[in-house]
């Protein structure tokens, strides 16, 4: 979007929409009036009203959605599309499902080039665009007209997972073939994504209108729903295979992408994982979110957590057996994750429980950090949980900041996938665990 067009949109009045346009995506411009969300400064009485500027800020992670389509025109995306025989990436349906806004019905201001616009997350505004600013309008009324209730952790996770993990909708699944052609590896952590994309304030007005879930709840529910989504996609069969091979998207990349040597003295780089009983040489299912979910379940829902751990173990065993047993075990584990998502969404996390979840991630689960993906999730979890404690006023900011050197070491250990050293990572985890113990 050009600067001139952006300024014009800021000064334009918001477009109206008739009540019978339910589901229609009116486009970013329909939200961009200076009396709506297009102010140059956050001067609104209840909401900032400069949300469009935040969404457009290409110098910040919060601006990533606005350039989602633009990146398809760049050399990396063009190269991926060329290798896959898709034609220009910016026109390929395999790419547009996530890099643009999937909208079956489009209003006159809708532009594919806007990338992932307001309605990509908040829902098609055809039936609520003009009514959500009405006097005495309520959030519940907006939701009834098609606005997405993103304040609910499960609803938010479902929306984010579609693109940031995968779905059964057209153009919303990053296959192993796409990654082999150059697409980045996919990973998911709901609270981190929420923080990076935030363009609103969690203030008293927000709480009054929508209530407020804590960061630890977003994190926990996001982990549960990521597990459920992966297993559901795998067990429905439509995404489980790629030709004669399994769909390797679901498996731990590092289990196959390791150095190969014929030297008889070469040291094996694969490590046995105590919670993943699979024979050597069997590609293990990517269990990064399972590890995190198991850790928080021990704290917030121990009974369901035990059932989940048993189902997870049975699933890994079944994956080394026949296909039918694996599919059944995957469906069972998805069901256990679904139950945990409901329990965690209803749970009010106390200070002691947040610390206990942090302990479970740093100490209880440390033996499971044999693979890069699990380590990367652990780093994000530690940062998220500490930030949640600060945001809730449960630890002083200065105390949490004092742990930054240890957290930065964990980030350094996971910066390069190819330099992954599980022993060094677990040592860094132990150091952070000790520092967290002193913070209590």
C-alpha positions in Angstrom: 0.0 0.0 0.0 1.5 3.4 -1.0 1.9 6.2 1.6 -0.5 8.4 -0.4 -3.2 5.7 -0.4 -2.6 5.1 3.3 -3.1 8.8 4.1 -6.3 8.9 2.0 -7.7 5.9 3.9 -7.0 7.5 7.2 -9.0 10.5 6.2 -11.8 8.6 4.6 -15.1 7.9 6.5 -15.8 4.3 7.4 -18.0 2.5 4.9 -21.4 1.3 6.0 -22.7 -2.2 5.5 -26.2 -3.5 5.4 -27.3 -6.1 8.0 -27.8 -8.7 5.3 -24.1 -8.8 4.3 -23.1 -11.4 7.0 -19.6 -12.8 6.3 -18.7 -10.3 3.7 -15.1 -9.0 4.0 -15.3 -5.3 3.4 -11.5 -4.7 3.4 -9.0 -2.8 5.5 -10.1 0.6 4.1 -13.5 0.2 5.7 -11.9 0.3 9.1 -9.5 3.2 8.3 -11.4 6.4 8.9 -9.9 8.9 11.3 -13.0 8.6 13.5 -12.5 4.8 13.6 -9.2 2.9 13.7 -7.1 5.2 11.4 -5.9 7.9 13.7 -2.2 8.8 13.6 -1.9 8.7 17.4 -3.6 6.6 20.1 -6.0 9.3 21.3 -9.3 7.3 21.5 -11.3 7.3 24.6 -11.9 3.6 24.9 -9.8 2.0 22.2 -6.6 3.5 20.8 -8.1 4.2 17.3 -4.6 4.1 15.7 -4.9 0.3 15.2 -4.4 0.6 11.4 -1.0 2.4 11.9 0.1 -0.4 14.2 -1.0 -3.0 11.7 0.9 -1.2 8.9 4.2 -0.7 10.8 6.7 -2.7 8.8 9.4 -1.9 11.4 7.6 -3.9 14.0 6.5 -7.6 14.3 3.0 -6.1 14.6 3.1 -5.1 11.0 3.8 -8.7 9.7 0.2 -9.3 8.7 0.1 -6.2 6.5 3.0 -7.4 4.3 1.9 -11.1 4.2 0.9 -10.8 0.5 3.8 -8.5 -0.4 6.4 -11.2 0.7 4.9 -13.4 -2.0 6.3 -11.0 -4.6 9.9 -11.3 -3.3 12.6 -13.6 -4.5 12.4 -16.3 -1.8 8.6 -16.8 -2.4 9.0 -16.7 -6.1 11.7 -19.3 -5.9 9.6 -21.6 -3.8 6.6 -21.3 -6.2 8.9 -21.9 -9.2 10.3 -25.1 -7.7 6.8 -26.3 -7.0 5.4 -25.3 -10.4 2.8 -23.0 -9.0 3.3 -20.0 -11.2 3.7 -16.6 -9.6 3.5 -17.0 -5.8 1.2 -13.9 -5.4 -1.4 -15.7 -7.5 -1.1 -19.3 -6.2 -4.0 -20.6 -4.2 -1.6 -22.7 -2.2 0.0 -19.5 -0.9 -3.0 -17.1 -0.7 -4.8 -19.2 1.9 -2.5 -17.7 4.5 -0.6 -14.9 2.8 -3.9 -13.1 2.0 -7.3 -13.0 3.6 -9.5 -16.0 2.7 -12.8 -14.4 1.9 -15.5 -16.1 -0.2 -17.5 -12.8 -0.2 -15.7 -9.5 -0.8 -16.9 -6.0 -0.5 -15.9 -3.2 -2.9 -12.9 -2.0 -0.7 -11.4 -5.5 -0.3 -7.9 -5.8 -1.7 -5.9 -9.1 -1.8 -2.7 -7.0 -1.6 -3.7 -5.9 1.9 -2.5 -9.3 3.1 -4.0 -10.5 6.3 -6.3 -7.6 7.1 -8.5 -6.8 10.1 -11.2 -9.2 9.1 -8.7 -12.1 8.6 -8.7 -12.3 12.4 -11.8 -10.4 13.5 -14.2 -11.9 11.0 -16.0 -10.6 8.0 -17.6 -7.3 9.0 -20.5 -7.1 6.6 -23.1 -7.4 9.4 -21.3 -5.6 12.2 -19.2 -2.9 10.6 -21.8 -0.2 11.0 -23.4 -1.4 14.2 -20.3 -2.0 16.4 -19.9 1.8 16.8 -23.5 2.4 17.7 -24.5 3.9 21.0 -24.9 1.2 23.6 -23.6 -1.5 21.2 -22.2 -4.5 23.1 -19.4 -6.9 22.3 -21.9 -9.8 22.6 -24.1 -8.2 19.9 -21.1 -7.8 17.6 -20.2 -11.4 18.1 -23.7 -12.5 17.3 -23.4 -10.6 14.0 -20.1 -12.4 13.0 -17.3 -10.7 14.9 -14.8 -13.3 16.2 -14.5 -13.4 20.0 -10.7 -13.3 20.1 -10.7 -12.7 23.8 -11.6 -16.4 24.3 -8.3 -18.4 24.2 -9.8 -21.3 22.3 -11.3 -19.1 19.7 -8.1 -17.1 19.3 -6.0 -20.3 19.1 -8.3 -21.7 16.4 -8.0 -18.6 14.3 -4.2 -18.4 14.6 -3.6 -22.1 14.1 -5.2 -22.0 10.7 -2.2 -20.2 9.2 0.5 -20.5 11.8 0.1 -24.3 12.1 -2.3 -25.6 9.4 -5.9 -26.5 8.7 -8.0 -28.5 6.3 -9.1 -25.3 4.5 -7.8 -24.6 1.0 -4.3 -23.2 0.9 -3.7 -23.5 4.7 -1.3 -26.4 5.0 2.5 -26.1 4.7 3.5 -29.5 3.4 7.0 -31.1 3.6 7.2 -30.5 -0.1 6.8 -26.8 0.4 9.4 -26.8 3.2 11.8 -28.7 0.9 11.3 -26.0 -1.7 12.3 -23.4 0.9 9.3 -22.5 3.0 10.2 -21.8 6.7 9.5 -24.5 9.3 6.2 -24.0 11.1 5.9 -23.7 14.9 3.3 -22.2 17.2 3.0 -20.5 20.6 -0.2 -18.5 21.1 0.8 -16.0 23.8 4.0 -15.0 22.0 2.1 -14.5 18.7 -0.5 -12.5 20.6 2.1 -10.3 22.2 3.9 -9.6 18.9 0.7 -8.7 17.1 -1.0 -6.7 19.8 -2.5 -3.4 18.7 -4.8 -2.8 21.7 -4.6 -2.2 25.4 -5.5 -4.7 28.1 -7.0 -1.9 30.2 -10.1 -1.6 32.4 -12.3 -0.9 29.5 -11.2 -4.0 27.7 -11.8 -6.1 30.8 -15.3 -4.6 31.2 -16.3 -5.3 27.6 -14.5 -8.6 27.0 -12.9 -10.0 30.2 -9.2 -10.9 30.1 -7.3 -14.1 29.9 -3.8 -14.2 31.4 -0.8 -14.8 29.3 -0.2 -18.2 31.0 -3.8 -19.2 30.0 -3.2 -18.2 26.3 0.0 -20.2 26.4 -1.5 -23.3 27.9 -4.7 -23.4 25.8 -2.6 -22.7 22.7 -0.4 -25.7 23.4 -3.4 -27.9 23.9 -5.1 -26.8 20.7 -1.8 -27.1 18.7 -1.6 -30.7 19.8 -5.2 -31.3 18.9 -4.9 -29.6 15.5 -1.8 -31.6 14.5 -3.3 -34.9 15.5 -6.7 -34.2 14.0 -5.1 -33.3 10.6 -3.0 -36.4 10.8 -5.7 -38.8 11.8 -8.3 -37.6 9.3 -6.1 -39.2 6.7 -6.3 -36.5 4.0 -3.0 -34.9 5.1 -1.2 -38.0 6.4 0.5 -39.0 3.2 2.4 -37.4 0.3 2.4 -39.9 -2.5 3.9 -43.2 -1.3 5.6 -41.5 1.7 4.1 -40.2 4.9 3.6 -36.4 5.1 6.8 -35.5 6.9 5.4 -32.2 8.0 4.1 -33.9 11.1 7.5 -35.4 12.1 10.5 -34.0 13.9 12.7 -32.5 11.2 16.0 -33.0 13.0 15.3 -36.7 13.4 16.2 -37.1 9.7 18.1 -33.9 8.9 21.3 -34.9 10.7 24.9 -35.3 9.5 25.7 -38.6 8.0 29.1 -40.2 8.4 30.6 -43.6 7.6 33.4 -43.1 10.2 33.1 -46.0 12.7 34.2 -43.5 15.5 31.5 -41.0 14.6 29.3 -40.0 17.6 25.6 -40.6 17.1 23.7 -37.3 17.4 20.3 -38.7 18.0 19.3 -39.1 21.7 16.7 -41.4 23.2 13.7 -39.5 24.5 12.3 -40.9 27.8 8.7 -40.1 26.9 8.9 -41.2 23.2 9.5 -45.0 23.0 10.3 -45.4 19.3 12.9 -47.7 17.8 16.1 -46.1 16.4 15.6 -44.9 12.8 11.9 -44.3 13.2 11.0 -40.6 12.5 9.3 -39.4 15.6 6.1 -37.3 15.5 6.9 -33.7 16.3 6.1 -33.6 20.1 7.2 -30.0 20.9 3.6 -28.9 21.9 3.0 -32.2 23.7 5.9 -31.6 26.0 4.6 -28.2 27.0 1.0 -29.4 27.4 2.2 -32.3 29.6 4.1 -29.8 31.8 1.2 -27.4 32.4 -1.3 -30.2 32.8 0.6 -31.6 35.7 -0.1 -28.3 37.5 -3.6 -27.3 36.4 -5.3 -30.6 35.5 -3.3 -33.5 36.9 -5.9 -36.1 36.4 -6.4 -35.2 32.8 -2.7 -34.7 32.5 -2.0 -38.3 33.4 -4.5 -39.5 30.9 -2.9 -37.3 28.2 0.6 -38.6 29.0 -0.7 -42.2 28.8 -2.4 -41.5 25.5 0.8 -39.8 24.2 3.0 -42.7 25.1 0.5 -45.1 23.4 0.5 -42.9 20.3 4.3 -43.0 20.0 4.3 -46.7 20.4 1.6 -47.1 17.8 3.5 -44.9 15.3 6.2 -47.6 15.2 3.5 -50.2 14.4 0.8 -50.3 11.7 -1.0 -47.3 10.1 -4.5 -48.2 11.4 -3.3 -48.3 15.0 -1.4 -45.1 14.6 -4.5 -43.3 13.3 -6.6 -44.6 16.1 -4.0 -43.6 18.7 -3.8 -40.1 17.1 -7.5 -39.6 17.4 -7.4 -40.7 21.0 -4.6 -38.3 21.8 -6.4 -35.5 20.0 -9.4 -36.1 22.1 -7.3 -35.9 25.3 -5.8 -32.6 24.1 -9.3 -31.3 23.4 -10.4 -32.1 26.9 -7.4 -30.3 28.3 -8.0 -27.2 26.2 -11.4 -26.9 27.8 -10.1 -27.4 31.3 -7.2 -25.0 30.9 -9.5 -22.3 29.4 -11.7 -22.5 32.5 -8.8 -22.5 34.9 -7.7 -19.4 36.9 -3.9 -19.6 37.2 -2.5 -18.4 40.6 1.0 -17.1 41.1 2.0 -20.4 42.7 0.6 -22.4 39.7 2.4 -20.2 37.2 5.7 -20.8 39.0 4.8 -24.5 39.2 4.2 -24.5 35.4 7.6 -22.8 35.0 9.2 -25.4 37.2 7.6 -28.2 35.2 9.0 -26.7 31.9 12.5 -26.1 33.2 12.9 -29.0 35.5 10.2 -31.7 35.1 10.4 -31.8 31.3 14.2 -31.1 30.9 15.0 -34.7 30.1 12.7 -34.5 27.1 14.7 -31.7 25.4 16.5 -34.1 23.1 15.4 -32.3 19.9 15.7 -28.7 18.7 11.9 -28.2 18.4 11.3 -29.1 22.0 14.1 -26.8 23.2 12.7 -23.9 21.1 9.3 -24.3 22.7 10.9 -24.4 26.2 12.6 -21.0 25.6 9.4 -19.4 24.5 7.5 -20.9 27.4 10.0 -19.6 30.0 9.8 -16.1 28.5 6.0 -16.2 28.3 5.5 -17.4 31.8 7.9 -14.9 33.3 6.3 -12.1 31.4 2.9 -13.3 32.6 4.0 -13.1 36.2 5.2 -9.5 35.6 2.0 -8.5 33.8 -0.1 -9.8 36.6 1.9 -7.9 39.2 3.0 -11.2 40.8 6.8 -10.5 40.5 8.6 -7.2 40.2 9.8 -6.3 36.7 13.3 -5.8 37.9 13.4 -9.3 39.4 12.3 -10.8 36.1 14.7 -8.7 34.1 17.6 -10.0 36.3 17.0 -13.4 34.6 17.4 -12.0 31.1 21.0 -13.2 30.7 20.0 -16.8 31.4 17.0 -16.5 29.0 19.2 -14.9 26.4 21.6 -17.9 26.7 18.6 -20.2 26.0 17.8 -18.2 22.9 21.4 -18.4 21.8 21.4 -22.2 22.2 18.3 -22.4 19.8 19.4 -19.7 17.3 20.8 -22.2 14.8 19.0 -25.4 14.2 22.1 -27.0 12.7 24.2 -26.1 15.8 21.8 -27.7 18.3 23.5 -29.2 21.3 21.0 -30.8 23.7 23.5 -31.2 26.5 24.5 -27.5 26.4 20.8 -26.5 26.2 19.8 -28.6 29.2 22.7 -27.1 31.2 21.4 -23.6 30.3 17.9 -24.7 31.4 19.2 -25.9 34.8 20.9 -22.5 35.3 17.6 -20.6 34.6 15.7 -23.0 36.8 18.0 -22.1 39.7 17.6 -18.4 39.0 13.8 -18.8 38.9 13.9 -20.6 42.2 15.5 -17.6 43.8 12.9 -15.2 42.2 10.1 -17.0 44.1 
